[in-house]
Amino acid sequence: MEKIKEINTDYLIVGSGIAGLFTALNLSRLGKVIVITKKDLSESNTSLAQGGIAAVSAEGDSWESHFEDTIRAGAGLCNKKAVEIMVREGPGRINELMKMGVSFDYKGDQLDLTREGGHSRKRILHARGDRIGVEIIEVLSEKIAVSGNIEVHENTFLLELLKSNYKDEDRVCGVLARTGNLFRAYIARAVILASGGCSMIYSNTTNSRAITGDGIAAAYRAGADIMDMEFEQFHPTALYNPPEPFFLISESVRGEGGILLNKKGKRFMPDYHPMAELAPRDIVARAIYNEARKDSRPYVWLDVRKHEVSFLKKRFPLIYSTLKEKGIDMAKDLIPVAPAAHYLMGGIRTDLYGRSSVKGLYACGEAACTGVHGANRLASNSLLEGLVFSGRIPLRILAEEKDVRFPMDRLDIELPEFVTAFQAYNTLSFDEDRQEFREKMTERAGIEREAGGLISVLDWLEKNRGICGKREKLSDEGYELMNMMTVGELTVRASLLREESRGCHYRKDFSESSADWENKHIVLNKNSGSEVIVL
Ligand SMILES: Cc1cc2nc3c(=O)[nH]c(=O)nc-3n(C[C@H](O)[C@H](O)[C@H](O)COP(=O)(O)OP(=O)(O)OC[C@H]3O[C@@H](n4cnc5c(N)ncnc54)[C@H](O)[C@@H]3O)c2cc1C
């Protein structure tokens, strides 16, 4: 194999969603930044975001109210310090976005705010109707293009984190990545994983195909702490239209008065929660799951027929046109919806400045876990989290990594043996194994779990551990499956350990929350096993 190409930079970021791009812009003031991303720059969950971003801006609203709503949704598990930082710093970060050119929707001269599930008032800013993600990514990308200090390497797949013994300290010093057939060792003072969550481990998901938990799996292999993996949020309302991917019908459709009906046409959410359709997501998702089961079919109806076509077209242009293409007219027809895996609350454990448990390694956005979302994320808090905590990373890097000199003065660093063993990859197809694994996760480690089902997934993983073959020979698809199986195993292990139900984690065999588990987080580490901690 040709020599692996070495590339030196000050800071290496993996991922081009809101977290990766915002970190890149902030870090570019401190040095040279390279962003690597798996597909093209715009491929991410951020680009798919529809509903909006939550932040206090209306008169009469307060950070205390946003704080309380977030804590309530998090079901006794939020890291309160992280929540306070997010809701207090959020409005300032949104102002930064506006100054960069992000254009939110206005009604007259006021921001046009909407309300979503779990929020006690209207505080969701939206853009281009229901295309906030595209608006943010386009603006951040334009800024990056003219920044002069940031390179973006597209179609470049993170394989492994590289470690060194710099000054006798075990630390991350870069990443091994691959662009087509070309292997590259990026050497950097600090690596920031902004590679998103892992909802592709489920067969019914709203996520981009790129979101297979690669960063979390690589961090685990490098010895980082991984926390709260049992908490996967299922979005209640994705369009049920198999075999196509689950297209999201944003929460704001319910925010604008959409109601849920069972087979008989009866509105059922008021029987489940006083906030009815705007109850926290786990409650709405499980209610839909139950009602659909009672009706012996895989979906319920979402009804927004009270609105005029003109309103729906203006307020939900993407949803309206996508449904129309599929033969559904929102103004006249009921929409078949079912829950789908949507967001990972857990991930790489970080402090409040994005620092992981391994020196030189940082994480932000959905890949990271500060504990800010607890057991259940409040709607539209994830873009906000990505923004706020990625904005804090440069502060810690400035304090801790700016004097690290190895990348610059050792251009010819010796790569570890496992890296040099990487070879041109084989072209095996993993489609069937991938599908089987994802279906198992959905059936047995999804909205409802119990010990027997979870153990059977672990057995399957154990039996099939070898299916991917040697990692040195894996194609990107093979690597994805290996990573999905790793994060799937972490999800199942944490779900088995937590013998209670809380937020998005529902155990049929332990259907109540237990005071013993309040405020307790499960941390998994390759070297030290599992630990239960209080933040
Ligand atoms: C359909 C949908 C709608 C949503 N709507 C909202 C909303 O309205 N409001 C809200 O707050 N949240 C919403 N969310 C959640 C929110 O979009 C995400 O949590 C957030 O965008 C995550 O941002 P991120 O930067 O952490 O990761 P992402 O935006 O997911 O970006 C991850 C990046 O990492 C790259 N990557 C992954 N693996 C590798 C690898 N091996 N090598 C190189 N690169 C890699 C990916 O290609 C991608 O560029 C929505 C999510 C979905 C799926």
PDBQT file of the ligand as one rigid body, heavy atoms in Angstrom, charges set to zero:
ROOT
HETATM    1  C1  LIG A 601     -35.264  15.173  10.476  1.00  0.00    +0.000 C 
HETATM    2  C2  LIG A 601     -34.695  15.900  11.658  1.00  0.00    +0.000 A 
HETATM    3  C3  LIG A 601     -35.257  17.096  12.085  1.00  0.00    +0.000 A 
HETATM    4  C4  LIG A 601     -34.737  17.770  13.188  1.00  0.00    +0.000 A 
HETATM    5  N1  LIG A 601     -35.284  18.967  13.561  1.00  0.00    +0.000 NA
HETATM    6  C5  LIG A 601     -34.726  19.653  14.603  1.00  0.00    +0.000 A 
HETATM    7  C6  LIG A 601     -35.194  20.937  14.963  1.00  0.00    +0.000 A 
HETATM    8  O1  LIG A 601     -36.098  21.474  14.331  1.00  0.00    +0.000 OA
HETATM    9  N2  LIG A 601     -34.617  21.569  16.025  1.00  0.00    +0.000 N 
HETATM   10  C7  LIG A 601     -33.584  21.011  16.740  1.00  0.00    +0.000 A 
HETATM   11  O2  LIG A 601     -33.091  21.633  17.692  1.00  0.00    +0.000 OA
HETATM   12  N3  LIG A 601     -33.117  19.798  16.397  1.00  0.00    +0.000 NA
HETATM   13  C8  LIG A 601     -33.640  19.114  15.349  1.00  0.00    +0.000 A 
HETATM   14  N4  LIG A 601     -33.137  17.896  15.008  1.00  0.00    +0.000 N 
HETATM   15  C9  LIG A 601     -31.954  17.399  15.717  1.00  0.00    +0.000 C 
HETATM   16  C10 LIG A 601     -30.741  18.172  15.234  1.00  0.00    +0.000 C 
HETATM   17  O3  LIG A 601     -30.868  18.412  13.854  1.00  0.00    +0.000 OA
HETATM   18  C11 LIG A 601     -29.455  17.417  15.490  1.00  0.00    +0.000 C 
HETATM   19  O4  LIG A 601     -29.396  16.934  16.781  1.00  0.00    +0.000 OA
HETATM   20  C12 LIG A 601     -28.273  18.359  15.288  1.00  0.00    +0.000 C 
HETATM   21  O5  LIG A 601     -28.382  18.961  14.027  1.00  0.00    +0.000 OA
HETATM   22  C13 LIG A 601     -26.975  17.611  15.414  1.00  0.00    +0.000 C 
HETATM   23  O6  LIG A 601     -25.960  18.455  14.965  1.00  0.00    +0.000 OA
HETATM   24  P1  LIG A 601     -24.474  17.932  14.965  1.00  0.00    +0.000 P 
HETATM   25  O7  LIG A 601     -23.659  19.007  14.351  1.00  0.00    +0.000 OA
HETATM   26  O8  LIG A 601     -24.094  17.445  16.296  1.00  0.00    +0.000 OA
HETATM   27  O9  LIG A 601     -24.498  16.623  14.026  1.00  0.00    +0.000 OA
HETATM   28  P2  LIG A 601     -25.020  16.429  12.549  1.00  0.00    +0.000 P 
HETATM   29  O10 LIG A 601     -25.723  17.609  12.036  1.00  0.00    +0.000 OA
HETATM   30  O11 LIG A 601     -25.724  15.133  12.518  1.00  0.00    +0.000 OA
HETATM   31  O12 LIG A 601     -23.656  16.301  11.734  1.00  0.00    +0.000 OA
HETATM   32  C14 LIG A 601     -22.795  15.200  11.904  1.00  0.00    +0.000 C 
HETATM   33  C15 LIG A 601     -21.716  15.292  10.846  1.00  0.00    +0.000 C 
HETATM   34  O13 LIG A 601     -20.717  14.297  11.055  1.00  0.00    +0.000 OA
HETATM   35  C16 LIG A 601     -20.388  13.673   9.813  1.00  0.00    +0.000 C 
HETATM   36  N5  LIG A 601     -19.860  12.342  10.091  1.00  0.00    +0.000 N 
HETATM   37  C17 LIG A 601     -20.475  11.305  10.710  1.00  0.00    +0.000 A 
HETATM   38  N6  LIG A 601     -19.655  10.229  10.733  1.00  0.00    +0.000 NA
HETATM   39  C18 LIG A 601     -18.495  10.601  10.132  1.00  0.00    +0.000 A 
HETATM   40  C19 LIG A 601     -17.291   9.927   9.807  1.00  0.00    +0.000 A 
HETATM   41  N7  LIG A 601     -17.079   8.629  10.086  1.00  0.00    +0.000 N 
HETATM   42  N8  LIG A 601     -16.314  10.617   9.165  1.00  0.00    +0.000 NA
HETATM   43  C20 LIG A 601     -16.504  11.922   8.825  1.00  0.00    +0.000 A 
HETATM   44  N9  LIG A 601     -17.629  12.604   9.083  1.00  0.00    +0.000 NA
HETATM   45  C21 LIG A 601     -18.614  11.950   9.729  1.00  0.00    +0.000 A 
HETATM   46  C22 LIG A 601     -21.718  13.679   9.083  1.00  0.00    +0.000 C 
HETATM   47  O14 LIG A 601     -21.549  13.479   7.699  1.00  0.00    +0.000 OA
HETATM   48  C23 LIG A 601     -22.236  15.073   9.436  1.00  0.00    +0.000 C 
HETATM   49  O15 LIG A 601     -21.648  16.039   8.590  1.00  0.00    +0.000 OA
HETATM   50  C24 LIG A 601     -33.645  17.212  13.896  1.00  0.00    +0.000 A 
HETATM   51  C25 LIG A 601     -33.083  16.012  13.477  1.00  0.00    +0.000 A 
HETATM   52  C26 LIG A 601     -33.593  15.355  12.361  1.00  0.00    +0.000 A 
HETATM   53  C27 LIG A 601     -32.971  14.058  11.933  1.00  0.00    +0.000 C 
ENDROOT
TORSDOF 0
